[in-house]
């Protein structure tokens, strides 16, 4: 059974132990302090040894454990510990590997932006020549150098939250107000808050790289003009990474991936590489109180945290934060994380509200699964709709739910109107107070003034408000912030399941219109489905377009007309019926098809002599399109018969419809015939 002894002290040491344990290798992990022991998770394959060891104790431990290789994963600045380990191995044949986090060239390049020092003593001497508060982030072991007269009273020190570190602070005469005991790495925001609160003028840091959180400290210091004093990383002495003959002798340092490769060679086994575990988590509707325990745990355990800046500011974590929430930004960063961390890494991506409710979590989930490189889980959160439902005592299991967030009113008018007309309860998400005003105008213009509107403002935050208002009061809502709402309609309509508008419902003027019975039959034969794109070619008054749009707000209708008077009339009818899912296109088909979404079905009410070109264009747009064409003149009927034979259409159905309407003339009721119409319905192929 393989056995490795690891002198830990860095994140890389912990990650290496966990990776080896996953491969069945027993690891003895040596940590100096109780806090270091707490950061390790003991298991059957991970045995933790706590306490500082001298040379003899190290040698005795090698004998007791029977380890086959020693990995030095101590901090890059722990030079004395590394020297002791090397001394303890001199009289053994045990291979030695030095695991060091990769150097960040851009952070280690010397320039004029920071003040650089080879030793802590040199840094302390130079600080004596300065004034102002010093933010010391080099750890408790360096305190003796800086706790001298002229410096000690100016220090604010950040150390690990372990008893040994705290005791060292007190032993060197620091007051409690000078001590910040926290586990890193820290975000730029946390560093910035500390520096601003303490009025920091000087930052002292080691050149320990991004894994050690140096980059976020530098960014914070630069933003507020704090002078950075950088203690450079010690150079290696050229000692071979394996002092007993197992390596090529070219480098004294190994990355974690290189260390794993060396261990495979030494132990003669294949080691598993860790995976990136990605958790997609809904953080609720606002405050920390709404974060579930499992989501909070995912945040605390994360090595990397993604999300909108607003969300990242609301959480405290040791993770490295990235202000990304779009798939296109997250996936490349995850690839970089995977390259830099071949061992198991935990990533949490934050989504507002519930991860399954108008969230980007689903799309990202499937994209990650397609990559095949990640272990992915989704954690739900408390949505703002659920929170508002609870605040106002209104269940949402039978409600319509509409999202207005991030969209223009013209894109959601039809959807919201449809929901309110046909549902007693409608919950909606908004982009802010401006949307509330638009909702009031929309409902007032469609004879829906008697509805009751509830608004949840900044739900779960300290300034939370619940509004119970009327349509006329919507324009008075002015506060900027997050809103979610519910509309209760006491006079809800029953949705008719067939085309229902009569000819008299439309504004007609002198523009030709497809008559009521023909219109209803034509739409039934067109068979538009939920979410379809429909072309209404030669739209006239827009009666086909409007009636089709009213069947479902999910249908997108493009009403095409070349007559300017007719175009104006179509817009009037769209306004009358609130069909914002109709887009009026002025021009002649098929030229107007360019740049439009591909249609699922098309109605041809007029062709201006371009019938052959129209059918050819429709076929190239969607060869499986459903088409209905109406013909009245003998010329149109003959042309259609000829063209349809050429195209070899399928499911052809031709119906001749003659409609006579009863009209009252004095005391008598007389039949008045309309022109017979041929209705051609077919699939292009």
C-alpha positions in Angstrom: 0.0 0.0 0.0 1.4 3.4 -1.1 2.1 6.0 1.6 3.1 9.7 1.3 4.1 12.2 3.9 3.1 15.8 3.2 4.4 18.8 5.1 1.4 21.1 4.6 0.9 24.8 5.1 -0.7 25.8 1.9 -3.9 25.2 0.0 -1.9 23.1 -2.5 -0.9 20.8 0.3 -4.5 20.2 1.3 -5.6 19.7 -2.3 -2.7 17.2 -2.9 -3.7 15.1 0.2 -7.4 15.0 -0.9 -6.4 13.9 -4.5 -4.0 11.2 -3.2 -6.6 9.9 -0.8 -9.2 9.7 -3.7 -6.7 7.4 -5.4 -6.3 5.1 -2.4 -2.9 6.5 -1.2 -2.5 6.9 2.5 -1.3 10.4 3.4 0.4 11.5 6.6 -0.1 15.3 6.7 2.0 17.4 9.1 0.6 20.8 10.1 2.2 23.2 12.6 -0.8 24.6 14.4 -4.3 23.7 15.6 -5.7 26.0 13.0 -3.8 24.1 10.3 -5.3 20.9 11.6 -8.8 22.3 11.4 -8.3 23.1 7.7 -7.6 19.4 7.0 -10.4 16.9 6.9 -9.1 13.6 8.5 -10.3 10.4 6.9 -9.3 6.8 6.6 -6.6 7.8 4.1 -5.6 11.2 5.6 -3.8 11.1 9.0 -3.1 14.5 10.4 -0.1 15.2 12.7 -0.2 18.5 14.5 2.8 20.4 16.0 6.2 21.8 14.9 8.9 19.1 14.4 12.6 19.3 14.7 15.0 17.3 12.6 15.0 14.2 14.9 11.3 14.2 15.2 10.9 14.3 11.4 13.3 11.4 11.0 11.4 9.4 13.6 8.1 10.1 11.8 9.5 8.8 8.5 10.4 5.5 10.3 7.0 5.2 12.0 4.9 5.9 9.0 7.0 4.0 6.5 6.4 6.7 3.9 7.7 6.2 0.4 8.1 9.9 -0.5 8.1 13.2 1.3 6.3 16.2 -0.3 7.2 19.7 1.1 4.1 21.8 0.5 5.0 24.4 3.1 4.6 28.1 2.4 7.2 29.6 -0.1 8.4 31.9 2.7 8.9 29.1 5.3 12.6 28.7 4.5 13.6 27.4 7.9 11.0 24.6 7.8 12.2 23.6 4.3 15.9 23.6 5.4 14.9 21.3 8.4 13.1 18.9 6.1 16.1 18.7 3.8 18.4 18.1 6.7 16.2 15.3 8.1 16.3 13.5 4.7 20.0 13.6 4.2 20.7 10.1 5.7 17.7 8.5 4.1 16.8 7.2 0.6 13.3 8.7 0.7 12.6 10.9 -2.3 11.8 14.6 -1.7 9.5 16.8 -3.8 9.1 20.5 -3.3 5.5 21.6 -4.2 5.2 25.3 -4.8 2.3 27.3 -6.3 3.1 28.6 -9.7 4.7 32.0 -9.9 2.6 34.8 -11.3 4.9 36.6 -13.7 2.8 39.7 -13.8 2.8 40.0 -10.0 6.5 39.2 -9.7 7.8 41.6 -12.3 9.5 44.4 -10.5 8.6 48.0 -11.6 7.9 51.4 -10.1 4.4 50.6 -9.1 5.3 48.9 -5.8 8.2 49.1 -3.3 10.1 45.8 -3.3 12.3 44.3 -0.5 14.3 41.1 -0.3 13.7 40.7 3.5 11.1 41.7 6.1 13.9 43.5 8.0 14.6 45.8 5.0 10.9 46.5 4.6 10.5 47.4 8.3 13.5 49.7 8.2 12.0 51.6 5.3 8.6 51.9 6.9 10.2 53.8 9.8 10.7 56.6 7.3 7.0 56.8 6.5 3.8 58.0 8.3 0.3 56.6 8.6 -1.4 53.3 9.3 0.3 50.2 8.1 -1.8 47.2 7.0 0.4 44.1 7.7 -0.7 41.0 5.8 2.4 38.9 6.1 1.2 36.7 9.0 2.0 36.3 12.6 5.5 34.8 12.2 6.8 38.2 11.0 5.4 40.2 13.9 8.7 40.4 15.8 10.3 42.3 12.9 7.5 44.9 12.7 6.5 45.3 16.4 9.2 47.8 17.1 9.2 51.3 18.4 7.9 53.7 15.7 5.9 51.0 13.9 4.0 48.9 16.4 1.5 51.6 17.3 0.8 52.2 13.6 0.0 48.5 12.8 -3.2 46.8 11.8 -2.4 43.1 11.3 -4.4 40.4 9.6 -3.6 36.9 10.9 -5.2 33.5 10.7 -8.0 32.9 13.3 -6.0 30.4 15.3 -5.1 30.6 19.0 -1.3 30.5 18.3 -1.6 33.5 15.9 -3.7 35.5 18.3 -1.3 34.7 21.2 1.7 35.9 19.2 -0.2 39.2 18.5 -0.8 39.7 22.2 2.8 38.6 23.1 4.1 41.4 20.9 2.0 44.0 22.6 -0.7 44.5 20.0 -4.2 45.7 21.1 -7.4 43.9 20.1 -8.4 46.9 17.9 -5.2 46.3 15.9 -5.9 42.6 15.1 -8.0 41.2 12.3 -8.3 37.4 12.6 -9.7 36.0 9.4 -9.2 33.1 6.9 -8.4 34.2 3.3 -8.1 34.6 0.4 -10.0 37.8 0.4 -11.9 39.6 -2.3 -11.0 43.1 -3.4 -14.1 44.4 -1.7 -13.2 43.0 1.7 -9.6 44.4 1.4 -11.0 47.8 0.3 -13.4 47.9 3.2 -10.7 47.1 5.7 -8.3 49.7 4.3 -10.9 52.4 4.2 -12.2 51.6 7.8 -8.7 51.8 9.3 -7.5 54.7 7.1 -4.6 52.6 5.8 -1.7 54.4 4.1 0.7 51.5 3.6 0.1 47.8 2.6 2.7 45.2 3.5 2.4 41.9 1.6 4.4 39.0 0.4 4.7 38.1 -3.2 2.7 34.9 -2.8 0.6 35.0 -6.0 -3.1 34.9 -6.8 -3.7 31.8 -4.8 -2.6 33.7 -1.8 -4.9 36.6 -2.6 -2.2 39.1 -3.5 -3.9 40.3 -6.6 -7.1 41.5 -4.8 -5.0 43.3 -2.2 -3.1 45.2 -4.9 -6.2 46.2 -6.7 -7.8 47.5 -3.5 -4.7 49.4 -2.5 -4.3 51.0 -6.0 -8.0 52.1 -6.0 -7.6 54.3 -2.9 -3.9 55.3 -3.3 -2.4 53.1 -0.6 1.4 52.5 -1.0 2.3 48.8 -1.5 5.4 47.3 0.1 6.2 43.9 -1.5 8.5 41.3 0.1 9.7 39.3 -2.8 9.5 35.5 -2.9 12.7 33.8 -2.0 14.7 32.4 -4.8 15.4 28.6 -4.8 18.9 27.4 -4.3 18.8 24.9 -7.2 18.3 21.9 -5.0 16.8 19.1 -7.1 13.1 18.5 -6.6 14.0 14.9 -5.8 17.3 15.0 -3.9 17.6 11.2 -4.0 17.8 10.6 -7.7 14.2 10.4 -8.9 14.0 13.6 -11.0 15.9 15.2 -13.8 17.5 17.8 -11.5 16.5 20.7 -13.6 14.1 22.4 -11.2 13.7 22.8 -7.5 10.0 23.5 -7.7 7.0 21.5 -8.9 3.5 22.6 -9.6 0.7 20.4 -8.2 0.2 18.7 -11.6 4.0 18.1 -11.9 4.0 16.8 -8.3 1.3 14.3 -9.2 3.3 13.1 -12.2 6.4 12.6 -10.1 4.4 10.7 -7.5 3.0 8.4 -10.3 6.6 7.7 -11.3 7.9 7.1 -7.8 4.9 5.1 -6.5 4.4 3.2 -9.8 0.6 3.8 -9.8 -1.8 5.9 -11.8 -3.4 8.7 -9.7 -6.8 10.1 -10.3 -7.0 13.8 -11.2 -9.6 15.8 -9.3 -12.6 17.4 -11.0 -14.2 20.8 -10.8 -17.4 20.6 -8.8 -19.8 23.3 -9.9 -22.8 24.3 -7.8 -25.4 26.5 -9.4 -27.1 28.1 -6.4 -30.2 30.4 -6.1 -29.5 32.9 -3.3 -33.0 34.0 -2.7 -34.7 37.3 -3.2 -32.2 39.5 -1.4 -30.9 39.5 2.1 -28.7 36.9 3.8 -31.7 35.7 5.8 -33.2 34.3 2.6 -30.2 32.1 1.8 -30.9 28.5 2.5 -28.4 26.5 4.6 -27.3 24.3 1.8 -26.6 27.3 -0.4 -24.7 29.0 2.4 -22.6 25.9 2.8 -21.9 25.9 -0.9 -20.7 29.5 -0.7 -18.5 28.8 2.4 -16.9 25.7 0.8 -16.3 27.3 -2.6 -12.8 28.0 -3.9 -14.2 30.2 -6.6 -17.4 32.2 -6.6 -19.2 33.6 -9.6 -22.1 36.0 -9.8 -23.3 39.5 -10.4 -21.4 42.1 -8.4 -24.5 42.9 -6.3 -24.6 39.2 -5.2 -20.9 38.9 -4.5 -21.0 42.0 -2.3 -23.7 40.4 -0.1 -21.6 37.3 0.9 -18.5 36.8 3.0 -16.3 34.0 1.7 -12.8 32.8 1.4 -13.4 32.1 -2.3 -11.8 34.0 -5.1 -14.7 36.1 -6.6 -15.4 36.7 -10.3 -18.2 39.2 -11.2 -19.5 37.0 -14.1 -23.0 35.6 -14.5 -23.3 35.0 -18.2 -22.4 31.6 -19.7 -20.0 33.1 -22.3 -17.9 34.6 -19.5 -18.1 31.8 -17.0 -17.1 28.9 -19.2 -13.7 30.3 -20.2 -12.9 31.1 -16.6 -13.8 27.6 -15.5 -11.4 26.2 -18.1 -8.7 28.4 -16.6 -9.6 27.2 -13.1 -9.3 23.6 -14.3 -5.9 24.2 -15.9 -4.6 25.8 -12.7 -6.1 23.3 -10.3 -5.8 19.7 -11.5 -7.0 18.5 -8.1 -10.6 18.8 -6.9 -11.9 22.4 -6.9 -15.2 23.7 -5.8 -16.9 26.4 -7.8 -20.3 28.1 -6.9 -22.2 30.2 -9.3 -24.8 32.5 -7.8 -28.2 33.2 -9.3 -30.8 35.6 -7.9 -34.0 34.2 -6.6 -34.6 30.5 -7.4 -32.3 28.7 -9.8 -35.2 27.2 -11.6 -37.3 30.4 -12.0 -36.4 32.8 -14.9 -32.8 31.9 -14.2 -29.7 31.3 -16.4 -28.9 28.2 -14.3 -30.6 25.7 -16.7 -28.7 26.9 -19.7 -25.4 26.9 -17.9 -26.2 23.4 -16.4 -26.6 21.8 -19.8 -23.6 23.6 -21.2 -21.4 22.2 -18.4 -22.8 18.7 -18.8 -22.0 18.9 -22.5 -18.4 19.7 -21.7 -18.2 16.4 -19.8 -15.5 17.9 -17.5 -17.5 19.0 -14.5 -19.6 17.6 -11.7 -22.7 19.8 -11.6 -25.5 20.3 -9.1 -28.3 22.8 -8.8 -29.5 24.2 -5.5 -32.9 26.0 -5.3 -33.5 29.3 -3.6 -36.5 31.4 -2.5 -37.9 33.3 -5.4 -39.3 36.8 -5.1 -42.7 35.5 -6.3 -42.7 33.0 -3.5 -41.8 35.7 -1.0 -44.5 38.1 -2.2 -47.0 35.3 -2.1 -46.2 34.7 1.5 -46.3 38.4 2.4 -49.8 39.0 1.0 -51.3 35.6 1.7 -52.0 34.9 -2.0 -51.2 31.4 -3.3 -49.5 31.3 -6.7 -50.1 27.6 -7.7 -52.9 28.7 -10.0 -51.5 32.0 -11.0 -50.1 33.2 -14.3 -46.5 34.3 -14.0 -44.9 36.9 -16.4 -41.4 38.3 -16.5 -41.0 41.9 -17.6 -37.4 42.0 -16.4 -34.9 43.3 -18.9 -37.5 43.7 -21.7 -39.2 46.7 -23.3 -43.0 47.2 -22.8 -43.8 46.4 -26.4 -42.3 42.9 -25.9 -44.4 42.1 -22.8 -47.7 44.1 -23.2 -49.5 41.3 -25.0 -48.3 38.6 -22.6 -49.3 40.6 -19.5 -52.7 41.6 -20.9 -53.4 37.9 -21.8 -52.5 36.8 -18.3 -54.6 39.4 -16.5 -57.6 39.0 -18.8 -57.8 35.2 -18.3 -56.4 34.6 -14.8 -57.7 35.8 -11.5 -54.1 36.1 -10.2 -51.0 37.2 -12.2 -47.6 37.5 -10.6 -44.9 39.5 -12.5 -41.2 40.4 -12.2 -40.1 43.9 -13.2 -37.0 45.9 -14.0 -38.0 48.7 -11.6 -40.4 51.5 -10.9 -40.6 52.5 -14.6 -42.3 49.2 -15.4 -45.0 49.8 -12.7 -45.9 53.0 -14.4 -46.1 51.3 -17.8 -48.4 48.6 -16.3 -50.8 51.2 -15.0 -51.1 52.9 -18.4 -51.6 49.5 -20.2 -54.3 48.3 -17.9 -56.1 51.6 -17.8 -56.2 51.7 -21.6 -57.7 48.2 -21.8 -60.7 48.6 -19.4 -58.9 46.8 -16.6 -59.0 49.6 -14.0 -60.8 47.5 -11.4 -57.9 45.2 -10.8 -56.0 45.2 -7.5 -52.2 45.4 -7.6 -49.8 44.3 -4.9 -46.1 45.3 -5.1 -43.2 43.9 -3.1 -40.3 46.4 -2.9 -36.8 45.4 -1.9 -38.2 42.1 -0.4 -36.2 40.8 2.6 -34.1 44.0 2.9 -34.4 46.4 5.8 -36.3 48.9 3.6 -38.8 46.4 2.4 -42.3 47.7 1.5 -45.6 46.1 0.5 -47.9 48.2 -1.6 -51.6 47.6 -2.2 -52.6 50.0 -5.0 -55.0 50.7 -7.8 -54.2 51.1 -11.5 -54.4 54.9 -11.2 -51.8 54.8 -8.4 -49.1 52.9 -10.5 -47.7 56.1 -11.8 -47.0 57.3 -8.3 -44.5 54.5 -7.6 -41.1 56.2 -7.9 -38.5 54.5 -5.6 -35.7 52.9 -7.5 -35.0 49.3 -6.6 -36.3 45.7 -7.0 -40.0 45.1 -7.5 -42.2 42.0 -7.8 -45.9 42.3 -8.2 -49.3 40.5 -8.2 -52.4 41.6 -10.0 -55.8 40.3 -8.8 -58.7 40.5 -11.4 -62.1 40.0 -9.9 -63.8 40.0 -13.3 -61.7 37.5 -15.1 -62.8 36.5 -18.6 -63.1 33.0 -19.9 -60.8 32.3 -22.7 -62.6 31.2 -25.9 -60.9 28.4 -27.6 -61.8 29.4 -31.1 -61.2 32.6 -33.2 -64.0 34.9 -32.0 -63.9 38.4 -33.4 -66.7 39.6 -35.6 -66.3 42.0 -38.5 -67.9 44.8 -36.5 -65.1 44.5 -33.9 -62.5 45.8 -36.3 -61.8 49.4 -37.5 -62.4 48.9 -41.2 -62.7 52.2 -43.2 -62.3 51.4 -47.0 -59.6 48.7 -46.8 -60.6 45.2 -47.9 -60.9 42.7 -45.1 -61.2 38.9 -44.9 -64.8 38.3 -43.8 -65.6 36.8 -40.4 -66.6 33.2 -41.4 -63.8 33.0 -44.0 -61.3 34.4 -41.5 -62.2 31.9 -38.8 -62.0 29.0 -41.2 -58.7 30.2 -42.6 -57.1 30.5 -39.2 -58.3 27.0 -38.2 -56.8 25.6 -41.4 -53.6 27.5 -40.8 -53.2 25.7 -37.4 -50.9 28.1 -35.6 -49.4 26.6 -32.5 -47.9 28.0 -29.3 -44.7 29.9 -30.0 -45.1 29.9 -33.8 -44.0 32.7 -36.1 -46.8 33.6 -38.5 -46.6 35.7 -41.7 -49.8 37.5 -42.8 -49.1 38.5 -46.4 -51.3 41.2 -47.8 -52.8 41.9 -44.4 -55.4 44.5 -45.3 -57.1 45.6 -42.1 -55.0 43.2 -40.1 -58.0 41.1 -39.1 -56.1 37.8 -39.7 -53.0 39.1 -37.9 -54.9 40.4 -34.9 -57.1 37.4 -34.4 -54.1 35.0 -34.7 -52.2 37.1 -32.2 -55.0 37.0 -29.7 -55.0 33.2 -29.7 -51.8 33.3 -27.7 -49.3 35.9 -26.7 -46.5 33.4 -27.4 -47.3 33.7 -31.2 -45.3 36.3 -33.2 -47.2 37.7 -36.2 -45.7 39.7 -39.0 -48.4 41.7 -40.8 -47.1 42.6 -44.3 -48.9 45.3 -46.4 -47.8 47.7 -49.1 -50.8 50.1 -49.0 -49.9 53.0 -46.7 -53.5 53.5 -45.7 -53.9 49.8 -44.8 -50.7 49.9 -42.8 -52.1 52.7 -40.7 -55.3 50.8 -40.2 -53.5 47.6 -39.1 -51.7 49.6 -36.5 -55.0 51.1 -35.2 -56.5 47.6 -34.9 -53.4 46.3 -33.1 -53.6 49.2 -30.7 -57.3 48.6 -30.1 -56.9 44.9 -29.2 -53.5 45.3 -27.4 -51.7 42.9 -29.8 -48.1 44.0 -29.3 -47.1 40.5 -30.6 -48.0 41.8 -34.1 -45.2 43.6 -36.0 -46.4 45.6 -39.0 -44.1 45.4 -42.0 -44.7 48.0 -44.8 -43.6 46.7 -48.2 -44.2 44.1 -50.9 -43.6 40.4 -50.5 -41.3 38.6 -50.9 -38.8 41.4 -50.5 -40.0 42.2 -46.9 -39.2 38.6 -45.8 -35.5 39.6 -45.5 -34.1 39.6 -41.9 -37.4 38.3 -40.4 -37.5 35.2 -38.3 -38.3 32.0 -40.2 -42.1 31.4 -40.3 -43.8 28.3 -39.1 -46.9 29.1 -41.1 -48.1 31.8 -43.6 -51.4 33.2 -44.7 -51.6 34.7 -48.2 -54.5 37.2 -48.5 -53.0 39.2 -51.3 -49.9 38.8 -53.5 -49.8 41.8 -55.9 -49.0 39.4 -58.8 -46.0 37.9 -56.9 -47.5 34.6 -55.9 -44.9 32.4 -57.5 -42.0 34.4 -56.1 -43.7 34.4 -52.6 -44.1 30.6 -52.6 -40.5 30.1 -53.8 -39.3 32.4 -51.0 -41.4 30.7 -48.3 -40.1 27.3 -49.4 -36.5 28.5 -49.0 -37.3 30.0 -45.6 -38.9 26.8 -44.3 -39.5 23.9 -46.6 -42.0 22.4 -44.1 -44.1 25.6 -43.7 -47.9 25.4 -43.4 -49.6 27.8 -45.9 -53.1 29.0 -46.3 -54.0 31.1 -49.4 -57.4 32.6 -50.2 -58.4 33.2 -53.8 -61.5 35.0 -55.2 -60.7 35.8 -58.8 -60.6 33.0 -61.5 -57.1 34.2 -62.4 -55.9 33.6 -58.9 -57.5 30.2 -58.7 -55.9 29.1 -61.9 -52.5 30.4 -60.9 -52.7 28.6 -57.6 -53.7 25.3 -59.2 -50.8 25.5 -61.6 -48.2 26.5 -59.0 -49.2 23.9 -56.5 -48.8 21.1 -59.0 -45.3 22.4 -59.7 -44.3 22.5 -56.0 -45.7 19.1 -55.2 -47.2 20.2 -51.9 -48.5 17.7 -49.4 -51.8 17.6 -47.4 -53.5 19.8 -50.0 -57.0 20.8 -49.0 -59.2 23.1 -51.2 -62.5 24.4 -49.8 -64.9 26.7 -51.6 -66.8 28.8 -49.1 -70.0 30.7 -49.9 -71.4 32.8 -47.1 -74.7 34.6 -47.1 -75.6 36.8 -44.2 -79.1 37.7 -43.2 -79.8 41.4 -43.3 -83.0 43.1 -42.0 -84.8 45.2 -44.6 -87.8 46.8 -42.9 -90.0 44.0 -41.6 -88.2 41.4 -43.7 -84.9 39.4 -43.3 -83.1 38.9 -46.6 -80.1 36.8 -47.5 -77.2 38.9 -48.7 -74.5 36.8 -50.4 -70.7 37.5 -50.1 -68.4 36.5 -52.9 -67.4 32.8 -52.8 -63.8 32.3 -51.6 -61.5 29.3 -52.3 -59.4 28.4 -49.3 -56.2 26.5 -50.2 -54.4 24.9 -47.3 -51.2 22.8 -47.6 -47.7 22.0 -46.4 -44.9 23.0 -48.7 -43.3 19.5 -48.4 
